Amino acid sequence: METLLLDLRFGVRTLAKNLGFTIVAVVALALGTGANSAIFSVVNAVLLRPLSYGEPDRVMMIWGHNTKIGDRQNSISTPDFNDYREQNTVFEQMASFVYQDFNLTGGDEPEHAQGTMVSSNFFDALGVKATVGRTFSPNDEQPGANRVVVISNGLWKRRFGAAQSIPGQTISVNDASFTVIGVTPPDFQSPEKGDELWIAMSFDGGDRARVPSPYAPEDLKARNRRIIKGVARLGRGASLKQAQAEMDTIASGLEQQYPDTNAGIRLNVLTMSEQIVGNIKPALIILLAAVGFVLLIACANVANLLLARAASRQKEIAIRVALGAGRVRMIRQLLTESVLLALVAGGLGVLLAFGGIKLLIAINPANIPRLSEIDIDGRVLGFTFLVSILTGLIFGLIPALQASKPDLNETLKAEGGRGSTGGIRKQRVRGLLVISEVALTILLLIGAGLMIKSFVTLQKVNPGFNPYNVLAMQVTLPPTKYTEEHQIASFYEQVLSRVETLPGVLSAGASTIIPLIERKYTRRITIDGRAPATPDERLMANHRSISPDYLRAMGIPLIEGRNFTNQDRDKSQPVIIINESLRRRYWPNEDPLGRHITIPGDGPISREIVGVIADVKYSSLDAESGADIYVPYLQKPYPFMGIVVRTTADPAQMSNAVRGAILSVDPGQPVYDVKTMQQLVGESVSQPQLYTALIGIFAGVALALAAVGLYGVLNYSVSQRRHEIGIRMALGAQPADILKMVVGQGMLMASIGMVIGLAAALLLAFFLMRSIEGFLFGVSATDLTIFAGIPLLLGLVSLLSCYLPARRATKVDPMIALRTE
C-alpha cells in the first residue's frame, strides 16, 4: 500500500510537470470516456434498469396476432380473452384494458387526460401498489359499484397540488363523477405510454351505464370485435416460451371452434420491457459500439503521446534501472501514471456526460422511452470508473513495456538521451497505432455516411400532403354528453363553420386520424361483385371519417372523381373515397369510380366510390402507404376527431383563436395535442435524426483524433530524423524530395488503415445486412457512393495531416541539423 501511495505521488508530480502533455491527453480521453458514459446512461435507464413493477421479468404484454395480414400487435376480442384466461395454466393473472381519451372538467379549465379502462386486477397483474390510497379491488368493477379512478403521480401533482387527502375526492371524468382512490408511484410506466388515469371497468358488456365508455355492450360481447389488450403475470417457474406455446394451442382450438371469426387469429406474448422499450435496443447497441470505437481511437492517440514522451524520459528510466529498479517495478510505475491520467479524464468525462444528458432531456426527442429516468447514477459512475481503469491499462501497457526495457549503454552514453530515435520497433508500434486509428475511423465514417444519406433520403419523401401553414389539434367528445350520432355531427359542423370564419384561415377540416400520430383504425372491406381470391381472404383497409374540406385543408391531391360535400349526409347515397394504393391493388387497369365497397362492420351498406386521392403517409415517412378508405363524417360521425386548419401566416399563432372557436361551441370541451403539421413531421423523424446526429458527432471526433494522431506521429518522426534529413539535403535532396518522403510515409500508414477499415466495413455489411438496413431508408448497407466517398474524404484529411509536418521537414537547415547532433 505504501508503495502504491509513493507511485501515485510520483505520478501526480510527473503529470503536473508536463502540463501540456497532460491537458492534451486528458481532453482526448475525456471525449471518449464522456461519450461512453452518456450513451451508457441511456442504455442503463432504458434497457438495464428494471421496470417499476413487482418482479418485472414475470410481467407480459398480450397482443392479438392476425396471421392473415401479418399484424402482430392487434387488439383482442373480450370473449377470446376470457377463453385464454380460463384455459391457460401458465399465467397467475391476466388483466384486460382498453385505451380511452378522457376529459377532466370542474377545474379552472377543461383538460384532456390519456388513460385506460382496466379490469380490477390490472395493477395486481403488474405488481404495482399505490403510493397514496389504494388500487382496484374486484368489487370496484361489479354492477352497481361506485365509479372509482386511480390517477398518475404527475396528474396528482399538477391538478391537485400533491394533496395527501386526494383519496375520497371526486373528479369529473367525461362529465361523470368519479371518486379518486389512489395515486400511482412516480416512476410507474403504464403499458400505454402517457396514461394519467385508470378506471375500473367490467368487460362483460354491461358496464356502459356506470362507466362512460364508447363501446356498446354488443361490441364487448362480439367475438369479431377486437377492442381490448392484455397484461399478464407469469406463474413461478413458467417461461415466455411456454406461455407462447400454450397460447398458440388455445388459439388453434378457438380457430376450430369459431372458424368464421377466429381464422388466423393468434396471441403474441412479449415481455413488458420489450413492449415499453420497443425497437430502440439495436440502435442503442450500435451507438454504444460507436462510442467504444471513439474511446479506442483516443487510447491509440494517447498511447502514441506516451511513446513520444517515453523517448524524452529514456535517461531517467535508464538511471532508475541502473540503480536497481526491476522491470516489473518500472511497468507498475508507468501504468500508475497512465491509470491516474485516465481517472482524471474519467472525472471530466462524467461532467461532459452530465451536460449531454441534460441537453438530450431538454431536446425531448419523441419515441425515446423512459427519457425522464436517464441520469448519472451509481451504475453509470461504476461503469465510468471501470472504463477509466481499463482505458489507462490499455493505452499505457504498450508504452510501459517499451519504455521499461531501455538500452542502458546507448541511453547513458548519449548526453541527455538525445539522439536516440526510439528504435525501429518503437516506430513500428507507433505506425500500427495510427493504422488502427484510421481503420476504426473509417468504420465510423462509413456508418455515419450511410445514416446521413438515409436521413436526407427520408426527408425528401413526399408525405402526400402539404404540411406548411397547417395547425392540427385533437378533440374527443365525452360519450355521456354526446350520446347520439347527430349530436356529434352537429358539434363538429359548428366548430368547422366558426373556425373557417376566423381571420387568416383559408380552410378547416376534420378527420378521425390525421397523419403522423400514433393511431390506427383498420377495417375489413368487401368489394361488391368480386369474390375473394381464396376462402380465407380478408381485405383490410385503414379507415378514416373526414369532413368535406379536410383534403383541401391538408393539401391532399384529388387524383380523379370528386371530394365529399355537405350534401353527403346520413340520408343521402353512401359514398367513399379510396387512395391510389387501394386502386392499384384492386383496380390496376380499371376505373374504380362508380364501383361499390361494403364495410361489414357498418352493416349491409354499399358505398359508391366517388373519388381517388394520393397516398398519404399516416404512420411514418418510412412506412409503405397501405390501402386507405375515407367516408364522410356526416354519414359516419365519431366522437374523436383531429381538427386541421390551413392559415395564411404562422399557424402556431392561430392556436388560441381556434381553441376559442371550439370552446364557444362547448365551453367544457378540452382541446389537446395542439401542434403544427411541420412539428408532427419533425417529430416523426426525431429518432433517426437523433441517431444520425450522434453517429455524425462521434465520427467527427474520431476523424479529428485520427488526423491529430497521424500528424503527431509524423511530426515526432520529423523531429527525431532531423539529422538524417540534414544529411539527405546536404547530399543534394530537394525540398520536394523530402516532402514526398514524409508524406509518403504518412499516406502509407493511412492507406493501410483505410484498406483494413473498408474490408471490415464490407464484412460487417455482408454478415449483418438485414440488421443494418433496418436502420436505413432508401440506402443499401453497401452503398457505392459512401464506400467510395468516405475513403476520399479521409484521404484528403490524412494528406493535410501529413503535409504539415512534411512542410516542416523541408525547412530543416542541414548545417544546424548536423551541428546539433
C-alpha positions, -999 to +999 in steps of 0.1 A: +000+000+000+029+023+009+045+016-025+012+024-043+010+057-025+045+065-035+037+057-071+006+079-070+025+109-055+053+105-081+027+101-109+009+133-098+042+152-098+052+139-132+019+148-148+019+182-132+054+189-145+043+180-181+011+201-181+008+205-218+010+167-224-014+161-195-040+185-208-039+171-244-041+135-232-069+142-207-091+161-232-087+133-258-096+106-233-124+127-217-141+130-251-141+092-255-150+085-218-177+111-217-194+098-248-193+063-234-207+074-201-235+094-218-246+066-240-243+040-212-266+062-190-292+059-217-287+022-220-288+019-183-321+037-180-338+022-210-325-014-211-309-023-178-329-006-151-358-028-140-393-015-147-412-003-117-432-035-114-431-063-088-408-090-102-408-073-137-394-103-155-427-121-149-449-093-164-460-099-200-478-078-226-506-097-245-514-087-281-536-102-307-518-116-338-536-116-371-516-140-393-538-132-423-524-096-425-492-101-405-502-077-378-485-089-345-498-061-324-535-062-328-564-059-303-582-089-288-620-096-285-633-099-250-648-134-255-614-146-268-595-130-239-619-147-214-612-181-230-575-176-229-577-165-192-598-196-183-579-222-203-543-213-197-521-228-169-490-205-172-503-172-160-511-163-124-531-133-136-545-120-169-559-085-169-576-066-198-575-029-207-586-006-234-572+029-243-595+058-238-593+096-241-608+114-211-619+149-204-615+163-170-638+192-161-647+211-129-614+229-125-603+262-138-604+249-174-612+216-191-583+193-195-576+162-216-561+132-200-549+100-217-559+069-198-573+034-199-603+014-187-590-017-169-602-048-153-599-047-115-568-070-114-548-047-138-524-033-111-521-067-094-510-083-127-483-056-130-474-059-093-479-021-086-490-006-054-504+029-049-481+054-031-512+072-019-545+054-013-551+020-030-555+004-064-586-015-075-603-044-059-627-070-075-657-051-060-648-019-080-659-034-113-691-050-101-725-037-114-738-010-090-704-002-076-693+034-072-673+049-100-636+049-089-604+061-106-567+058-100-546+088-111-510+092-121-484+108-099-479+136-124-517+144-126-519+143-088-491+169-085-503+191-115-540+193-108-543+185-071-511+200-057-499+166-044-525+168-016-523+137+007-561+140+012-568+131-025-583+096-017-621+102-015-621+134-035-644+134-066-635+145-101-655+149-133-644+124-160-662+127-193-690+146-174-694+117-149-685+119-112-657+096-101-640+091-067-602+091-066-590+060-046-552+061-053-521+076-069-495+055-088-458+057-080-438+085-097-418+061-118-447+039-129-447+032-166-480+022-180-482-002-210-500+027-228-473+054-227-486+087-213-515+073-193-527+096-165-557+079-151-572+044-149-609+035-145-621+001-132-645-015-157-662-048-162-656-062-197-687-084-197-706-058-218-729-045-191-709-016-177-716+012-201-743+028-179-719+030-150-686+038-168-685+064-197-674+040-224-677+045-262-682+007-266-717-007-267-724-040-248-726-058-281-691-046-291-677-062-259-696-094-264-689-100-301-660-123-309-652-105-341-650-070-324-613-069-313-611-040-288-590-049-258-554-056-250-539-076-221-512-078-195-504-110-176-481-123-148-463-155-154-466-182-128-434-191-110-413-215-130-431-207-163-412-192-192-421-169-220-416-198-245-440-220-226-466-192-224-464-185-261-468-223-269-498-226-247-515-195-262-509-209-297-525-242-286-556-224-272-558-202-303-558-232-325-587-247-306-607-214-308-600-213-346-615-247-350-645-238-327-652-204-343-639-206-379-659-176-391-643-151-366-610-167-355-594-179-387-557-169-385-561-153-351-534-160-325-518-143-295-484-126-293-468-127-259-438-104-252-421-091-221-433-058-208-397-045-211-398-052-248-432-036-251-421-004-235-385-002-249-398-010-284-372-011-312-347+012-296-324-016-283-305-023-315-299+014-320-285+019-285-262-011-290-249+005-323-244+038-305-225+021-277-203+003-302-196+037-319-185+054-287-164+024-279-146+029-312-141+066-303-126+056-270-102+031-287-091+058-311-085+082-282-065+054-264-043+049-295-037+086-297-027+088-260-005+057-264+014+075-292+018+105-270+032+083-242+056+066-266+068+100-277+071+111-241+089+079-232+117+088-256+123+120-237+123+100-204+148+074-216+177+086-195+155+090-164+143+054-168+177+041-176+192+056-145+164+041-123+170+007-139+208+011-134+202+019-097+183-014-093+147-008-102+133-040-118+113-041-150+080-050-132+086-021-108+090+003-138+060-011-156+039-006-124+050+030-120+043+038-157+009+021-156+001+040-124+007+073-143-015+061-172-044+050-149-041+083-130-043+101-163-074+080-173-091+086-140-087+124-143-101+121-178-130+099-165-139+126-140-140+152-168-159+127-189-187+124-163-191+162-164-194+160-202-218+132-200-240+150-174-242+180-198-250+157-227-278+141-208-293+174-197-292+185-234-309+153-245-337+157-220-341+193-230-344+183-267-370+158-256-369+136-287-402+118-295-404+080-291-374+077-266-389+055-238-381+062-202-364+095-211-371+111-177-352+082-160-319+089-177-294+102-152-259+096-137-264+070-110-241+046-092-241+021-120-231+048-145-203+061-122-191+025-117-191+019-154-171+051-159-147+042-132-142+007-147-138+021-182-112+046-170-092+019-153-093-003-184-085+026-206-055+035-185-042-001-188-050-003-225-032+028-237-005+026-210+006-010-214+024-009-247+044+023-239+052+009-204+065-024-219+086-004-244+100+021-220+107-003-192+134-021-212+160+006-221+194+000-238+215+012-209+247+016-229+232+036-257+210+057-235+235+066-208+263+073-234+241+098-253+241+131-235+206+137-220+194+107-240+195+129-271+199+113-305+180+081-299+153+076-323+135+051-301+144+022-324+127+007-354+105-014-332+090+016-314+084+034-348+066+003-360+044+003-328+035+039-334+027+032-370+005+003-361-014+025-336-020+051-363-032+024-387-057+011-361-070+046-356-076+051-393-093+017-396-117+024-367-123+059-380-133+047-415-157+023-399-174+051-380-173+074-410-190+049-433-217+042-406-223+080-403-223+084-441-249+057-445-271+072-418-268+108-431-277+097-466-306+077-452-319+107-433-315+130-462-335+105-484-361+102-457-366+140-456-372+141-493-401+117-490-434+131-502-458+127-473-488+130-496-499+163-480-486+199-477-475+204-441-468+241-444-491+266-426-513+239-411-523+237-375-536+204-360-553+195-327-573+168-312-609+168-298-626+139-280-663+142-271-675+125-239-699+097-246-721+106-216-728+140-231-728+133-268-748+101-269-763+103-304-745+105-338-764+136-348-751+154-317-716+145-326-720+156-363-737+189-352-708+197-328-681+193-355-702+211-381-705+241-358-668+240-349-656+239-385-681+267-395-668+290-368-631+282-374-634+289-411-647+325-403-616+334-383-593+359-399-563+343-415-580+309-420-581+295-456-599+262-448-606+239-419-613+202-419-616+172-395-606+136-396-607+107-372-570+102-378-545+129-390-511+120-404-481+110-383-499+104-350-498+070-333-533+059-340-546+032-364-580+020-373-582-009-397-615-022-411-625-052-431-639-044-465-656-063-493-657-053-530-692-057-544-694-081-573-659-095-567-655-129-550-625-134-526-594-149-543-594-176-516-620-186-489-597-172-462-590-139-480-598-108-458-595-074-475-583-049-449-581-011-452-572+018-430-604+037-422-609+075-418-640+095-414-634+131-428-652+164-433-657+178-469-628+204-465-603+180-449-585+172-482-582+209-491-570+219-456-543+192-457-533+198-493-540+162-503-543+159-541-575+146-556-565+123-585-599+118-600-635+120-592-649+144-566-645+154-530-671+150-503-697+178-500-721+189-472-748+170-491-731+137-483-752+131-452-769+102-434-799+102-457-780+105-489-763+079-511-735+063-490-702+072-507-665+065-502-631+078-514-601+055-519-564+061-522-541+052-550-526+021-532-561+006-529-568+014-565-536-002-577-542-033-557-578-040-567-584-020-599-549-018-616-563-015-651-599-003-644-617+028-635-629+024-598-653+053-599-689+041-596-678+007-581-690-002-546-673-012-513-690-026-483-677-023-447-692-053-430-689-039-395-712-009-405-740-032-417-750-040-453-743-006-466-728-005-501-708+027-506-701+041-541-666+051-549-667+088-559-630+098-558-594+087-557-568+106-538-530+105-534-514+081-509-507+098-475-480+088-450-501+083-420-479+062-397-444+074-406-425+087-436-405+055-440-436+032-440-453+020-471-487+035-478-514+010-472-549+007-485-569+037-472-606+044-473-624+077-465-660+081-456-680+114-450-681+122-412-717+133-417-725+097-427-703+081-400-696+105-371-670+096-345-666+114-311-628+117-316-616+139-344-585+158-354-591+194-365-567+208-392-566+244-401-548+259-431-537+295-425-523+324-444-495+330-418-478+312-389-503+286-379-489+284-343-502+320-337-537+308-346-539+282-318-557+304-292-582+317-317-590+282-330-593+269-294-616+298-286-639+289-315-641+253-302-649+264-267-676+288-280-695+257-291-689+238-259-671+256-230-664+223-212-646+206-242-608+204-239-586+208-269-552+189-268-521+180-288-521+214-305-492+213-330-483+224-365-481+197-391-444+207-396-439+198-359-455+164-365-433+158-395-403+168-374-413+145-345-419+116-369-382+117-379-368+127-345-354+093-337-334+088-369-324+125-367-310+119-332-292+087-341-278+104-372-266+134-353-249+113-326-232+090-350-221+120-370-206+137-339-188+106-329-175+101-364-163+137-365-145+133-332-129+101-344-118+118-376-102+147-357-085+122-333-071+102-362-059+133-380-042+145-349-027+111-343-013+109-378+000+144-375+016+137-341+034+106-353+049+123-384+057+154-365+076+134-339+093+113-367+105+145-384+119+158-351+137+125-345+150+123-381+164+159-383+200+145-386+190+121-413+171+148-432+200+171-428+223+145-444+199+139-473+197+176-480+234+180-477+238+153-503+215+171-527+180+161-518+155+189-528+126+201-506+102+183-529+120+150-523+118+155-485+081+164-488+074+134-509+093+111-484+074+123-453+040+125-470+046+090-485+054+076-451+022+090-436-001+082-465+012+046-465+000+042-429-033+059-437-038+038-468-032+005-449-056+017-423-083+026-449-079-008-466-084-026-433-113-004-423-130-008-457-126-046-456-141-047-421-170-025-431-178-047-461-176-078-439-200-062-414-223-051-442-223-086-456-229-106-424-253-080-408-270-068-439-306-073-427-299-057-393-280-027-407-306-020-434-333-020-407-318+014-397-315+028-432-342+042-456-336+041-493-299+033-489-281+000-492-257-011-465-230-013-492-239+020-509-212+027-535-211+064-531-205+061-494-179+034-497-161+054-524-166+089-509-156+082-473-121+070-482-117+100-504-126+123-475-104+105-451-076+105-477-078+143-480-077+148-443-048+124-440-030+143-467-034+175-449-022+159-416+009+146-435+016+178-453+021+200-423+049+180-407+063+173-442+065+210-449+083+215-416+108+189-427+116+208-458+126+238-436+154+219-419+188+236-422+214+209-430+242+229-412+222+234-380+209+198-381+244+183-385+260+206-360+235+198-332+239+161-335 
